[in-house]
């Protein structure tokens, strides 16, 4: 058995994977070994974003991230680890306030991706509030490298953009 020691939502854990299948994906191990329910299976090919987690602060699609490619000490953050019911993360609170999660299927991707987007801007020295167009470009995959798209099947994009805009004001 292979294994890797990681920090997941602030706690040190060891994820194990089969020596015979070194291509096991992070999504399944997070859900089955820990078990975390934030990242979800959507498409399985990195298109929809339902499986988005932050690895060392950057949004990553866990459905295509092989556990064997992770390094000891990597910091993984999931939706399960960013806030509580009593004290939600500003991005979670904005989604609640603006009812941005109509069916809630995409909430993990939108929230985790947006946190990575805002934190990435700050890390690059940009502390300005993103415009609606910059947020829309981010959601469409027009601003990241590699480009990651975020899909809402319900059509709540206008509320999602507003929620990201609201939360960015608090995060910055």
C-alpha positions in Angstrom: 0.0 0.0 0.0 1.1 3.5 -0.8 0.3 6.4 1.5 0.8 10.1 1.8 0.7 12.3 4.9 -1.4 15.5 4.3 -3.0 18.2 6.2 -6.8 18.1 5.4 -8.9 20.9 6.9 -6.2 21.6 9.5 -5.8 18.0 10.6 -2.9 15.8 9.8 -4.1 12.6 8.0 -2.6 9.8 6.0 -4.4 8.7 2.9 -3.6 5.2 1.6 -3.9 3.9 -1.9 -3.2 0.6 -3.6 0.2 -0.1 -4.9 -1.5 -1.7 -7.9 -3.6 1.3 -8.7 -1.5 4.4 -8.2 -4.0 6.4 -10.2 -6.6 6.5 -7.4 -8.2 10.0 -7.3 -8.2 12.3 -4.3 -12.0 12.8 -4.5 -12.8 9.2 -3.6 -10.3 9.0 -0.8 -11.5 12.2 0.8 -15.1 10.9 0.6 -14.4 7.3 1.6 -11.5 7.4 4.0 -12.2 10.6 6.0 -15.4 10.8 5.1 -15.9 14.4 3.8 -19.0 15.3 1.9 -18.1 18.8 0.5 -16.4 17.7 -2.7 -18.8 15.9 -4.9 -18.7 13.7 -8.0 -20.1 15.6 -11.0 -18.6 14.8 -14.3 -15.4 12.9 -13.5 -13.4 14.7 -16.2 -12.6 18.1 -14.6 -15.3 20.0 -16.4 -18.0 20.9 -13.9 -16.1 21.7 -10.7 -18.2 19.8 -8.2 -15.1 18.1 -6.8 -13.1 21.3 -6.3 -10.8 21.5 -3.3 -7.9 23.8 -2.5 -4.5 22.3 -2.5 -2.0 24.7 -0.9 -4.5 27.5 -1.6 -5.1 26.8 -5.3 -8.4 25.4 -6.7 -7.9 21.8 -7.9 -10.2 19.2 -9.4 -10.0 16.3 -7.0 -11.8 13.9 -9.4 -8.7 13.9 -11.7 -5.9 14.5 -9.1 -4.1 11.3 -8.5 -3.2 10.8 -4.8 0.2 9.5 -5.8 1.0 13.0 -7.2 0.5 14.7 -3.9 3.5 15.6 -1.6 3.8 15.0 2.1 2.6 18.1 3.9 0.3 19.4 1.2 -2.5 21.5 2.6 -5.9 20.4 1.4 -9.0 22.4 2.2 -12.5 21.2 1.5 -15.9 22.9 2.0 -16.2 20.8 5.2 -13.2 22.7 6.6 -13.9 26.4 5.9 -16.6 27.3 8.3 -19.3 26.1 10.7 -23.0 26.6 10.9 -22.5 29.0 13.7 -19.6 30.8 12.0 -19.7 30.3 8.2 -16.9 31.5 6.0 -17.8 34.9 4.4 -18.2 33.1 1.0 -20.6 30.6 2.6 -22.5 33.4 4.3 -22.8 35.4 1.0 -24.3 32.3 -0.7 -26.8 32.0 2.1 -27.7 35.7 2.1 -28.2 35.9 -1.6 -29.7 32.4 -2.1 -27.0 31.7 -4.6 -27.2 27.9 -4.2 -30.6 27.1 -5.7 -30.2 23.3 -5.8 -26.9 23.3 -4.0 -25.2 20.8 -6.3 -22.6 23.4 -7.5 -22.1 25.1 -4.2 -18.9 23.2 -3.4 -17.4 24.2 -6.7 -18.5 27.8 -6.7 -17.5 28.4 -3.0 -14.2 26.6 -3.1 -13.2 28.0 -6.5 -14.2 31.5 -5.5 -12.1 31.4 -2.3 -9.2 30.2 -4.4 -9.8 33.0 -6.9 -9.9 35.7 -4.3 -6.9 34.3 -2.4 -5.0 34.0 -5.6 -5.6 37.6 -6.4 -4.4 38.6 -3.0 -1.3 36.4 -3.3 -0.5 38.1 -6.7 -0.7 41.5 -4.9 -4.2 42.5 -6.2 -6.4 43.5 -3.3 -8.9 45.3 -5.4 -12.5 44.1 -5.5 -13.1 42.0 -8.6 -15.6 43.4 -11.0 -18.7 41.5 -12.1 -16.9 40.9 -15.4 -13.8 39.5 -13.7 -16.0 37.2 -11.6 -17.9 36.1 -14.7 -14.6 35.5 -16.5 -13.3 33.4 -13.6 -16.5 31.3 -13.6 -16.2 30.8 -17.4 -12.6 29.7 -17.1 -11.2 32.7 -18.9 -8.8 33.9 -16.2 -7.1 30.9 -14.7 -4.1 28.8 -15.8 -5.1 26.1 -16.4 -8.6 27.3 -17.2 -11.2 25.8 -14.8 -14.9 26.3 -15.6 -17.6 26.3 -12.9 -21.0 25.1 -14.0 -24.3 25.9 -12.4 -27.0 23.6 -13.8 -29.9 25.7 -12.3 -29.0 29.0 -13.8 -28.3 30.9 -10.6 -25.2 32.6 -12.1 -26.3 36.1 -11.4 -26.8 35.4 -7.7 -23.5 33.5 -7.6 -21.7 36.5 -9.1 -23.3 38.7 -6.5 -22.4 36.4 -3.7 -18.8 36.2 -4.8 -18.7 40.0 -5.1 -20.2 40.4 -1.5 -17.8 37.9 0.0 -14.8 39.4 -1.8 -15.6 42.7 0.0 -15.3 40.9 3.4 -12.3 38.8 2.5 -10.3 41.7 1.2 
